[in-house]
């Protein structure tokens, strides 16, 4: 990874310095007075709002390098790569996010869609008519956008003293229950690097129906499929099922929903259903013992009934939760040894 970065930066120094200099003049070209934490909004084709990539990197203090049709941001050791005309953001050649609109190149300057900043950084930015204001730069991080590979986890666990390990673990951990020392992984932040072809054929068929070639599908991991699939709009069949099983959604325009939005709503309902199995007294008792809500699923799987969980001594609850935490880590460690590297 470091070698790739050196080569990219070298290429920019040899042939991209003039382009980068021109990009940093975008604020002046708008004729709008901007401070260092403000990004001018540039309106481009199809009434899409964009901001200068160079200005954004400068405002965040990130490294930035580019060539004719691609660019990268780097924060500490986290590098994300973008390509002009492509919706896909990659990390070490794996797709880790999907942009709402493609980056564009115009007058030797590169632009990033403002919608992407708004989607990912929420309250840390304020979007006005003519600019984006970075109101909390410390809350904006590439580590919060990235998805992590099994070898990221293994390296972080093996070298917890390193600053990079601490940044990675902060990004992939959920709060732990009851002072347990074993990390509690957030599966949504981890990437399944096994080839999508190793799973049911339906996944590859869906990719092909969305324009991917057989050769491209051969190189796509299941984790990448999940990232891509999450950003697709619901099929007509899924729209009908969403309204059928959730009648309250009939008042909304489900044709504009993505699979990720539907999944988030469904998972919120599932989580609430688990929480609702506990009386207020039972849930308060578990909270006082520092049991996190995210761990209720583990405890229900083990003990079946809320009252049984509440009756268990702390040692029993911790033993069960430690086992699940360890199993989660082992799952990703095993995946790393069973996959012959990334693309």
MIMAR-590546 format. One record per residue: z negated, y, x negated of N, C-alpha, C in turn. Coordinates in steps of 0.001 Angstrom, whole numbers, padded with zeros to 6 digits, always signed. Example, Ala and Ser with C-alpha at 12.3 -4.5 7.8 and 13.67 -1.06 7.14 Angstrom:
BEGIN
-007800-005690-013190-007800-004500-012300-007800-003300-013200 -007080-002250-012850-007140-001060-013670-007870+000030-012900 
***
This chain:
BEGIN
+000000-001202-000824+000000+000000+000000+000000+001252-000858 -000835+001241-001952-000897+002386-002839+000430+002615-003539 +001115+001513-003910+002407+001637-004554+003405+002291-003618 +003393+001880-002358+004304+002470-001374+004055+003963-001256 +002760+004352-001212+002435+005759-001079+002911+006551-002280 +002707+005994-003478+003162+006677-004681+004655+006910-004638 +005412+005879-004212+006857+006008-004145+007271+007054-003127 +006578+007070-001982+006911+008045-000952+006656+009456-001438 +005474+009658-002037+005132+010982-002529+006061+011420-003645 +006441+010454-004494+007371+010759-005567+008711+011199-005015 +009170+010493-003989+010446+010859-003379+010391+012258-002803 +009259+012609-002208+009115+013945-001631+009098+015002-002718 +008462+014689-003843+008410+015646-004934+009789+015863-005541 +010587+014791-005569+011904+014893-006181+012939+015505-005267 +012809+015228-003959+013867+015701-003080+013399+016336-001808 +012089+016362-001561+011635+016825-000263+010807+018088-000295 +010594+018696-001477+009734+019862-001567+010314+021032-000800 +011618+021250-000936+012237+022377-000246+012122+022219+001258 +012317+020988+001751+012221+020741+003187+010809+021023+003691 +009785+020562+002946+008413+020762+003365+008062+022235+003386 +008557+022987+002403+008308+024418+002369+008875+025089+003601 +010073+024698+004001+010677+025285+005186+009884+024927+006435 +009339+023734+006482+008574+023318+007646+007308+024147+007816 +006682+024537+006713+005420+025260+006817+005612+026684+007292 +006832+027101+007487+007095+028449+007979+007270+028495+009485 +007015+027400+010178+007283+027337+011609+006467+028341+012408 +005214+028586+012036+004397+029547+012768+005014+030943+012710 +005523+031306+011527+006125+032619+011382+007382+032747+012229 +008142+031653+012351+009391+031695+013103+009156+031909+014595 +007986+031520+015101+007715+031685+016526+007395+033118+016892 +006994+033916+015915+006622+035291+016200+005267+035417+016877 +004487+034336+016904+003169+034330+017543+002108+034272+016450 +001098+035126+016557+000026+035161+015571-000840+033920+015715 -000936+033108+014656-001675+031847+014690-002674+031802+013543 -003836+031204+013803-004746+030949+012692-004512+029537+012182 -005277+029116+011176-005012+027836+010513-005300+026624+011388 -006043+026799+012466-006356+025691+013365-005562+025771+014669 -004473+026506+014650-003619+026619+015826-002203+026187+015474 -001566+025466+016382-000214+024955+016181+000697+025561+017239 +001756+026193+016793+002700+026767+017737+003425+025670+018499 +003555+025834+019809+004340+024899+020618+005796+025347+020604 +006657+024429+020241+008094+024676+020210+008722+023863+021328 +009492+024511+022196+010125+023797+023310+011477+023282+022872 +011651+021994+023021+012864+021331+022555+013602+020703+023738 +014629+019868+023468+015440+019308+024562+014612+018656+025662 +015110+018760+026893+014482+018182+028076+013106+018791+028351 +012935+020070+027948+011692+020814+028211+010472+020084+027665 +010607+019511+026487+009516+018785+025847+008844+019679+024807 +007516+019699+024827+006748+020519+023894+006529+019759+022586 +006812+020426+021476+006638+019836+020153+005827+020771+019259 +005242+020173+018214+004581+020962+017177+005118+020519+015823 +005032+021406+014862+005488+021096+013514+004605+020035+012870 +005234+018994+012329+004476+017939+011640+003735+018504+010433 +004419+019373+009689+003802+019943+008495+002610+020819+008855 +002744+021600+009919+001639+022457+010343+000437+021623+010777 +000700+020536+011500-000389+019676+011964-001122+019054+010783 -000367+018522+009823-000990+017911+008646-001805+018935+007868 -001256+020137+007725-001962+021185+006992-003261+021571+007703 -003193+021692+009031-004382+022065+009797-005478+021018+009667 -005077+019734+009546-006044+018647+009464-006468+018336+008034 -005754+018879+007060-006067+018566+005672-005617+017184+005258 -004628+016618+005982-004102+015295+005655-002958+015406+004665 -002727+014328+003926-001518+014252+003114-000318+014059+004036 +000800+014620+003628+002008+014559+004451+003200+014424+003512 +004058+013477+003808+005269+013292+003019+006399+012907+003961 +007617+013227+003570+008750+012977+004440+010002+012728+003613 +010991+012113+004279+012321+012071+003730+013267+012534+004827 +014512+012128+004785+015497+012669+005725+015180+012355+007173 +014661+011148+007455+014468+010776+008862+013137+010092+009140 +012158+010255+008269+010848+009671+008517+009775+010510+007834 +008533+010271+008242+007427+011008+007634+006145+010208+007806 +005145+010597+007054+003857+009909+007154+002725+010913+007077 +001612+010566+007755+000346+011257+007601-000613+010297+006900 -001458+010826+006023-002472+009986+005397-003805+010717+005356 -004837+010032+005856-006215+010511+005822-007019+009501+005015 -007534+009927+003870-008165+009009+002932-007182+007868+002631 -007506+006628+002982-006599+005515+002699-005823+005052+003929 -005970+005760+005042-005266+005391+006277-003930+006132+006359 -002850+005381+006323-001512+005952+006403-000796+005453+007660 -000242+006380+008431+000580+006053+009585+001972+006625+009367 +002975+005841+009756+004369+006199+009495+005127+006434+010791 +005990+007438+010778+006779+007845+011934+008249+007916+011527 +009133+007673+012491+010575+007744+012232+011234+008619+013289 +012097+009522+012843+012825+010386+013776+013628+009516+014740 +013543+009818+016022+014297+009080+017019+013654+007785+017474 +012481+007437+016926+011790+006198+017305+010453+006520+017953 +010113+005784+019007+008836+005966+019681+007681+005284+018949 +007990+004438+017969+006969+003570+017400+006324+004146+016147 +004995+004153+016145+004202+004511+014970+003810+003213+014285 +003981+003150+012987+003693+001909+012273+002624+002121+011204 +001971+001032+010902+001015+000965+009801+001317-000314+009050 +001646-000194+007773+002045-001353+006977+003130-002147+007719 +004063-001424+008317+005246-001974+008994+004926-002670+010316 +003702-002586+010789+003345-003135+012097+003236-001985+013103 +003753-002168+014300+003683-001150+015344+002244-001067+015854 +001646+000144+015750+000250+000305+016158+000082+001306+017297 +001124+002060+017628+001044+002998+018742+002454+003358+019177 +002546+003896+020389+003844+004283+020952+003758+005738+021398 +004700+006534+020943+004732+007952+021283+005293+008176+022685 +004885+009244+023360+005463+009549+024672+006895+010068+024583 +007221+010728+023467+008587+011174+023180+008841+010968+021691 +010089+010905+021299+010413+010632+019901+010219+011881+019041 +009838+011710+017772+009849+012840+016841+011293+013288+016625 +011477+014567+016355+012833+015083+016162+012931+015884+014877 +014154+015985+014384+014482+016787+013203+015414+017897+013651 +015035+019132+013362+015876+020264+013738+015742+021366+012694 +016877+021846+012192+016876+022887+011152+015988+022501+009975 +016110+021243+009554+015392+020689+008413+013883+020606+008627 +013420+020807+009854+011991+020692+010151+011757+019510+011072 +010622+018828+010876+010257+017685+011698+009212+018093+012733 +009369+017562+013948+008486+017925+015046+007926+016677+015715 +006662+016806+016173+005933+015729+016822+005630+016162+018260 +005756+015262+019242+005485+015658+020629+004026+016069+020852 +003849+017222+021500+002505+017729+021778+001748+016791+022714 +002478+016076+023577+001816+015144+024502+001032+014078+023758 +001539+013656+022598+000861+012615+021829-000489+013112+021320 -000527+014365+020860-001794+014935+020408-002784+014990+021559 -002295+015395+022725-003163+015525+023887-003685+014165+024349 -002825+013144+024332-003219+011803+024756-004288+011204+023841 -004151+011454+022540-005011+010775+021575-006268+011539+021201 -006217+012857+021289-007325+013645+020762-008080+014424+021824 -007622+014358+023065-008372+014839+024219-009104+016146+024043 -010442+016071+024142-011264+017274+024114-011309+017949+022752 -010796+017292+021718-010805+017893+020381-009737+018968+020230 -008814+019026+021186-007789+020070+021158-007743+020761+022515 -007212+021970+022515-006984+022721+023750-005518+023126+023786 -004834+022746+024846-003409+023055+024950-003203+024296+025819 -002629+025317+025231-002302+026551+025924-000790+026613+026130 -000317+027700+026734+001111+027807+027023+001965+027846+025760 +001466+028512+024720+002287+028722+023529+001743+028069+022271 +000617+027381+022404+000001+026808+021201-000967+025668+021557 -001294+024883+020534-002382+023908+020619-003471+024372+019666 -004673+024468+020176-005810+024904+019376-006663+023689+019027 -006907+023492+017747-007772+022409+017300-009202+022920+017360 -009950+022471+018348-011305+022991+018565-012367+022156+017864 -012035+020922+017509-013002+020050+016829-012246+019132+015879 -011942+019646+014702-011137+018887+013735-011834+017597+013302 -013160+017601+013276-013882+016406+012836-013734+015254+013820 -013356+015559+015064-013181+014505+016070-011760+013956+016084 -010911+014446+015194-009524+013990+015110-009358+013147+013859 -008972+011905+014026-008858+011010+012877-007774+009970+013100 -007020+009697+012037-006027+008626+012096-006705+007273+012268 -007948+007160+011835-008682+005902+011974-008916+005557+013440 -008932+006574+014298-009142+006323+015726-007860+005907+016436 -006714+006129+015797-005421+005762+016379-004988+004384+015909 -005303+004080+014664-004833+002843+014050-005398+001611+014748 -004667+000517+014601-005161-000809+014968-005360-001564+013660 -006339-002461+013628-006759-003039+012351-006409-004518+012246 -006063-004925+011030-005649-006288+010747-006849-007126+010299 -006732-008440+010403-007838-009293+009949-008266-009025+008507 -007309-008736+007625-007705-008504+006234-008449-007178+006061 -008241-006218+006971-009060-004997+006946-010524-005349+007171 -010766-006207+008154-012127-006624+008478-012747-007387+007317 -011997-008326+006762-012527-009150+005676-012896-008288+004470 -012035-007329+004136-012318-006439+003005-013550-005579+003273 -013657-005051+004500-014794-004198+004832-016103-004970+004796 -016094-006215+005284-017304-007026+005266-017683-007449+003848 -016678-007659+003019-016938-008097+001646-017442-006954+000767 -017072-005719+001118-017451-004562+000298-018014-003448+001177 -019155-003697+001820-019713-002710+002756-020138-001409+002095 -020281-001427+000767-020737-000227+000067-019635+000821-000091 -018370+000417+000091-017255+001345-000105-017122+002309+001066 -016761+003551+000764-016564+004542+001823-015472+004104+002788 -014412+003504+002270-013323+003069+003144-013795+001965+004080 -014628+001074+003586-015184+000018+004441-016005+000619+005567 -016764+001643+005253-017584+002297+006277-016709+002960+007331 -015589+003560+006892-014688+004196+007868-014033+003159+008769 -013635+002035+008181-013006+000970+008972-014000+000385+009972 -015204+000078+009519-016182-000528+010415-016591+000433+011530 -016656+001723+011217-016975+002707+012257-015914+002717+013348 -014668+002416+012958-013555+002436+013913-013480+001168+014754 -013933+000028+014229-013729-001238+014937-015003-001823+015538 -016118-001150+015346-017385-001668+015873-017755-001065+017217 -018408-001883+018040-019096-001430+019243-020596-001376+018944 -021365-000628+019738-022820-000612+019524-023410-002013+019640 -024346-002327+018769-024975-003647+018752-026227-003658+019612 -026483-004772+020240-027692-004933+021045-028885-005312+020172 -030051-004823+020556-031337-005330+020079-031498-005290+018563 -030852-004332+017915-031007-004186+016472-030382-005299+015661 -029442-006034+016238-028780-007130+015513-027999-006563+014335 -028103-007196+013187-027464-006688+011979-026011-007109+011846 -025599-008113+012585-024212-008587+012527-023312-007610+013289 -022162-007227+012728-021274-006292+013424-020796-006844+014766 -020686-005955+015749-020165-006292+017075-018773-005695+017163 -017761-006523+017061-016384-006041+016976-015837-005637+018340 -014991-004605+018317-014258-004183+019505-012881-004851+019437 -012605-005847+020260-011328-006572+020150-010114-005687+020402 -010300-004582+021115-009169-003689+021390-008702-002960+020144 -009545-002938+019109-009159-002242+017876-008576-003191+016827 -008553-004488+017147-008031-005475+016218-006639-005925+016632 -005813-006290+015633-004442-006703+015910-004239-008176+015607 -003750-008891+016601-003377-010295+016442-002047-010343+015693 -002075-010809+014444-000887-010767+013594-000025-012026+013681 -000390-012957+014553+000457-014138+014710+001785-013756+015367 +002880-014404+015013+004183-014085+015613+004170-014272+017127 +004808-013364+017835+004848-013462+019293+005575-014729+019734 +006471-015232+018888+007204-016460+019209+006283-017677+019332 +005068-017589+018794+004141-018719+018870+003440-018792+020228 +003689-017796+021068+003071-017764+022384+004113-018086+023450 +003755-017953+024708+004669-018344+025783+005973-017566+025685 +007063-018207+026063+008396-017617+025926+008554-016337+026743 +007727-016186+027765+007818-015005+028632+007676-013709+027848 +006836-013723+026807+006620-012499+026040+007903-012075+025324 +008558-013036+024669+009824-012736+023994+010892-012339+025001 +010892-012973+026150+011875-012632+027192+011699-011189+027656 +010441-010767+027799+010173-009388+028211+010685-008401+027157 +010427-008718+025901+010905-007844+024829+012428-007746+024845 +013078-008887+025049+014538-008893+025086+015050-008074+026266 +014384-008172+027402+014785-007408+028587+014621-005909+028364 +013752-005527+027416+013548-004117+027104+014350-003678+025882 +015345-004462+025510+016287-004006+024496+016068-004503+023086 +015085-005361+022863+014861-005886+021515+015811-007054+021260 +016357-007087+020052+017248-008184+019682+016429-009401+019289 +017089-010573+019231+016400-011797+018810+015840-011639+017401 +016601-010990+016535+016142-010792+015165+014902-009913+015123 +014877-008866+015939+013707-007998+015990+012504-008738+016557 +012718-009532+017583+011620-010285+018198+011026-011277+017208 +011873-011855+016357+011394-012805+015351+010362-012175+014415 +010426-010866+014237+009524-010196+013294+008360-009496+013980 +008260-009613+015291+007215-008926+016042+005998-009835+016207 +004837-009301+015928+003595-010058+016111+003132-009933+017556 +002201-010814+017922+001665-010718+019274+000916-009403+019468 +000232-008946+018418-000467-007669+018504+000483-006517+018760 +001644-006543+018104+002645-005497+018347+003159-005582+019780 +003386-006797+020248+003818-006968+021644+002810-006328+022584 +001517-006531+022331+000489-005941+023187+000573-004414+023189 +000772-003834+022012+000884-002376+021908+002100-001874+022682 +003236-002534+022484+004475-002121+023149+004367-002314+024656 +003916-003486+025069+003819-003834+026487+002902-002864+027237 +001830-002430+026582+000871-001537+027233+001512-000231+027685 +002586+000179+027011+003217+001466+027314+004409+001346+028264 +004762+000140+028659+005845-000013+029634+005357+000382+031015 +006278+000925+031819+005963+001168+033218+005912-000161+033962 +005078-000216+035000+004950-001441+035776+006284-001831+036396 +006573-003131+036373+007743-003637+037080+007513-003481+038579 +008583-003584+039366+008428-003482+040822+007497-004568+041353 +007603-005754+040767+006729-006852+041192+005262-006520+040929 +004977-005949+039757+003599-005612+039422+003095-004444+040268 +003975-003525+040619+003582-002425+041508+003130-002982+042855 +003892-003948+043372+003541-004548+044664+002214-005296+044579 +002007-006026+043489+000762-006769+043328-000428-005818+043178 -000211-004700+042462-001301-003738+042270-001778-003193+043612 -000824-002866+044473-001176-002317+045787-001763-003401+046691 -001264-004641+046544-001755-005741+047375-003217-006043+047085 -003555-006142+045801-004917-006520+045446-005870-005328+045385 -005316-004136+045266-006123-002920+045249-005537-001939+046255 -005816-002124+047550-005220-001286+048599-005446+000207+048381 -006541+000567+047726-006807+001986+047496-005748+002640+046611 -005017+001806+045850-003972+002350+044986-002727+002756+045763 -002632+002359+047021-001443+002675+047816-001266+004173+048003 -002334+004928+047810-002254+006379+047935-001768+007041+046653 -001607+006252+045590-001149+006784+044317+000274+006315+044032 +000940+007027+043134+002311+006664+042752+002245+005644+041623 +002119+004374+041992+001959+003328+040978+003231+003116+040158 +004353+003662+040615+005597+003509+039854+005523+004251+038521 +004573+005155+038391+004406+005917+037149+003312+005324+036260 +002716+004250+036719+001665+003615+035921+002272+002763+034816 +001566+002731+033693+001898+001779+032639+001017+000538+032819 +001379-000520+032100+000547-001728+032135-000844-001434+031581 -000930-000539+030611-002230-000194+030053-003110+000482+031101 -002521+001369+031906-003312+002045+032929-003823+001050+033967 -002970+000129+034390-003406-000891+035346-004500-001756+034738 -004317-002144+033485-005305-002997+032822-006655-002294+032706 -006626-001012+032372-007879-000274+032246-008622-000215+033581 -007873-000014+034667-008502+000034+035987-009090-001340+036347 -008327-002387+036057-008811-003721+036373-010055-004068+035565 -010035-003759+034271-011181-004073+033421-012404-003253+033820 -012178-002008+034257-013305-001195+034728-013932-001834+035965 -013079-002388+036838-013590-003069+038029-014370-004329+037652 -013828-005071+036677-014505-006297+036229-015865-005964+035616 -015882-004946+034753-017144-004549+034117-018164-004082+035156 -017682-003334+036140-018596-002858+037175-019136-004016+038009 -018277-005010+038262-018717-006177+039032-019824-006928+038288 -019690-007026+036966-020747-007678+036173-022034-006871+036235 -021880-005569+036106-023057-004702+036154-023736-004775+037529 -022930-004864+038578-023474-004880+039936-024244-006159+040254 -024071-007187+039442-024831-008427+039667-026306-008239+039341 -026609-007196+038605-027992-006934+038212-028600-005885+039143 -029799-006134+039581-030519-005117+040348-030874-003964+039418 -031257-002846+039990-031653-001700+039170-032853-002053+038294 -033771-002824+038844-034960-003214+038081-034570-004118+036906 -033679-005080+037176-033243-005994+036107-032495-005250+035016 -031599-004354+035415-030806-003631+034414-031701-002698+033602 -032650-002047+034234-033568-001177+033507-034379-001978+032501 -034792-003175+032885-035568-004021+031972-034750-004398+030738 -033461-004686+030938-032608-005031+029799-032316-003807+028934 -032128-002671+029552-031913-001446+028784-033120-001137+027906 -034306-001340+028436-035520-001096+027661-035621-002034+026469 -034933-003174+026556-034925-004123+025436-033688-003911+024552 -032961-002827+024814-031797-002417+024013-030637-003406+024104 -030421-003958+025294-029237-004776+025548-028116-003843+025994 -026988-003893+025292-025853-003025+025614-025054-003598+026780 -024515-002722+027590-023765-003164+028769-022584-004041+028391 -021944-003754+027262-020783-004539+026840-021140-005993+026561 -022433-006273+026360-022853-007640+026042-023287-008435+027269 -023234-007837+028441-023630-008557+029642-022745-009775+029885 -021453-009648+029557-020534-010771+029766-020973-011988+028949 -021385-011765+027690-021856-012865+026858-023091-013523+027467 -024030-012700+027915-025285-013237+028436-025082-013951+029770 -024198-013426+030613-023901-014104+031870-023213-015442+031626 -022353-015471+030624-021677-016733+030295-022680-017784+029845 -023687-017354+029128-024676-018293+028593-025731-018695+029624 -026243-017716+030391-027398-017975+031259-027070-017960+032750 -025852-017578+033093-025349-017630+034476-025931-016564+035402 -027244-016480+035510-027879-015613+036494-028625-014445+035830 -028519-013232+036414-029236-012083+035857-030739-012320+035706 -031352-012946+036703-032798-013171+036627-033155-014084+035461 -032287-015043+035171-032527-015943+034041-032445-015182+032726 -031502-014266+032660-031367-013447+031446-032634-012626+031229 -033096-011972+032266-034277-011111+032163-035502-011913+031740 -035578-013156+032174-036746-013988+031868-036766-014504+030436 -035630-014394+029728-035570-014927+028369-036343-014034+027400 -037019-014626+026422-037647-013817+025374-036575-013162+024491 -036963-012122+023787-036017-011409+022929-035335-012341+021937 -036082-013285+021409-035523-014186+020398-034344-014978+020965 -034466-015406+022204-033385-016187+022816-032139-015331+023045 -032340-014117+023542-031197-013234+023778-030503-012887+022460 -031283-012577+021449-030700-012228+020148-029956-013414+019549 -030517-014615+019692-029848-015807+019162-028474-015992+019800 -028412-015831+021113-027138-015990+021817-026144-014920+021393 -026585-013682+021362-025681-012589+021023-025209-012689+019570 -026109-013058+018668-025701-013255+017268-024598-014302+017179 -024735-015370+017955-023720-016418+017934-022366-015905+018374 -022338-015097+019425-021068-014538+019891-020493-013536+018890 -021345-012712+018303-020874-011760+017295-020241-012510+016118 -020928-013563+015686-020414-014353+014557-019105-015051+014915 -019010-015561+016136-017777-016225+016569-016605-015249+016582 -016856-014020+017011-015790-013014+017030-015272-012741+015626 -016193-012602+014688-015784-012357+013301-015024-013552+012750 -015510-014750+013019-014860-015968+012530-013451-016104+013084 -013254-015682+014333-011917-015749+014953-010913-014950+014131 -011276-013728+013746-010344-012888+012990-010213-013350+011545 -011284-013870+010961-011193-014407+009604-010258-015611+009567 -010356-016463+010575-009477-017632+010647-008032-017213+010828 -007793-016183+011621-006432-015710+011822-005818-015241+010514 -006626-014596+009681-006105-014094+008414-005634-015232+007521 -006316-016370+007571-005942-017490+006716-004792-018307+007300 -004511-018117+008619-003474-018926+009254-002147-018201+009397 -002098-016928+008968-000866-016150+009050-000375-015877+007650 +000877-016175+007406+001454-015971+006072+001828-014507+005865 +000822-013661+005782+001066-012257+005495+001741-011535+006635 +001801-010229+006479+002478-009397+007471+003898-009163+007024 +004684-008579+007913+006113-008420+007668+006345-007592+006416 
***
